[in-house]
Amino acid sequence: MSAPALEARPIAPEHYRAVMRHLPTGVAAICSSNPVTGIHNAMIVGTFASLSMEPALVTFSVTHASTSWPEIAESERFSVSLLAEGQQQVSRALSAKGSD
């Protein structure tokens, strides 16, 4: 059983600007679910940043050796969770070998 796909929601430019202004480090969890199998995939990126205000676009870099990124990219949709200072445990768990 797979989870239903979420529709992309537009973000108001003022809200986008406010969120990105409070992101000092750019550490984020990128997560997805395979629409066919329902398998969850996740990875940590340390390069998350704002790319454009209009339209609201973000950018991040992925290493060629990533085993999670091909699965996330194949799902065609993913979520981004910006990590706070106290979330090192989340970062360590998602960056462990086998679940980059």
C-alpha positions in Angstrom: 0.0 0.0 0.0 1.5 3.3 -1.0 0.8 6.7 0.5 -1.2 9.2 -1.7 0.9 11.8 -3.5 0.7 15.3 -2.1 0.0 18.1 -4.5 2.6 20.8 -4.7 1.3 24.0 -2.9 2.4 27.5 -4.0 4.2 29.5 -1.4 3.7 33.3 -0.9 6.9 35.2 -1.7 6.8 36.9 1.7 6.6 33.6 3.5 9.3 32.0 1.3 11.6 35.0 2.0 11.0 34.8 5.8 11.7 31.0 5.9 14.9 31.3 3.8 16.1 34.3 5.9 16.2 32.1 9.0 18.2 29.3 7.4 21.8 29.9 8.5 23.4 26.5 7.7 21.4 25.0 4.8 21.2 21.5 6.4 18.1 19.7 5.2 16.5 16.3 5.0 15.3 15.3 1.5 12.6 12.6 1.7 10.3 10.7 -0.7 8.2 7.7 -1.0 8.2 5.4 -4.1 4.6 5.8 -5.5 4.6 2.1 -6.5 6.3 0.3 -3.6 5.7 2.8 -0.8 9.3 2.5 0.2 10.6 5.6 1.9 14.0 7.2 1.0 15.8 10.0 2.6 19.1 11.8 2.6 20.8 14.8 4.3 22.2 17.7 2.2 24.4 20.5 3.6 24.0 22.7 0.5 20.3 23.7 0.6 19.8 27.3 -0.5 17.4 29.7 -2.2 17.9 29.9 -5.9 15.0 32.2 -7.0 12.2 34.2 -5.4 10.0 34.3 -8.5 9.3 31.5 -9.1 10.2 30.2 -5.6 13.0 27.7 -6.4 15.7 26.1 -4.2 18.9 24.3 -5.0 21.0 21.6 -3.3 23.9 19.4 -4.4 24.1 15.6 -4.3 27.2 13.5 -4.5 27.6 11.1 -7.5 28.0 8.2 -5.0 24.6 8.8 -3.4 22.5 5.6 -3.3 19.4 7.4 -2.1 19.2 10.2 -4.7 18.4 7.9 -7.7 15.4 6.6 -5.7 14.3 10.0 -4.6 14.6 11.4 -8.1 12.6 8.5 -9.5 9.7 9.3 -7.2 9.3 12.7 -9.0 8.2 14.4 -5.7 10.0 14.9 -2.5 9.8 16.9 0.7 12.4 19.1 2.3 12.7 19.4 6.1 15.0 22.2 7.3 16.9 20.9 10.3 17.4 22.9 13.4 20.5 23.1 15.6 19.2 20.4 18.0 18.4 17.9 15.3 21.9 16.3 15.0 20.4 12.9 15.7 18.1 13.2 12.7 21.1 14.2 10.6 23.2 11.3 11.8 20.4 8.8 11.3 19.7 9.9 7.7 23.3 10.2 6.7 24.3 6.7 8.0 25.8 4.3 5.4 23.1 2.7 3.3 20.7 5.6 3.8 22.5 8.7 2.7 
